[in-house]
């Protein structure tokens, strides 16, 4: 049994979708980020960085894993799913996983902060992070013009990692116009039943509703002050 500590964020959904895709039983523990539950001592014993997600593998001596990319790799290797067994294939998956961890996530995350949450609107900064996010989307699109999935013909943890961020492009104020291969990939993965299930653990407020959006932004602004 796996315990998943998570919240309704792109990184959190990476773990829940991967567990759903692999058919692994898990217990869901949702942390309230706005209440600072991720900073409390009990959770810091699981993840010393005080972020989500994290897992505890009770079948492996209550082994804790934090950092979303590390969680994906751990699960893929333990259960032998969504990761090729050969060195070359594994390397390709890892390259595209690291592309998300080192590129898409940090750049889009900053676009989110400055576009949605930061108390002062700084146009040059917003434009800088939105443009870089869009550039990275272009790299994904070019790859997907010649490949069914990011690491080749098979769906992998690299797709899960990148998809969880790209699906939230509008929240960062980044459009997908002209990125037809990326949009087709986004739609294809979004139709997977395990992906739909993972996105409901936990469910997220409809950000298209004004009241829900305002509450979400307020909570995020409070976290910036922590």
Secondary structure by P-SEA (a helix, b strand, c coil): cbbbbccccaaaaaaaaaaaaabbbbbbbbbcccccccccaaaaaaccccccbbbbcccccccccccaaaaaaaaaaaacccccccaaaaaaaaaaaaaaaacaaaaaaaaaaaacccccccaaaaaaaaaaaaaaaaaaaaaaccccccccccccaaaaaaaaacccccccccccccaaaaaaaaaaaaacaaaaaaaacccccccccaaaaaaaaaaaaaaaac
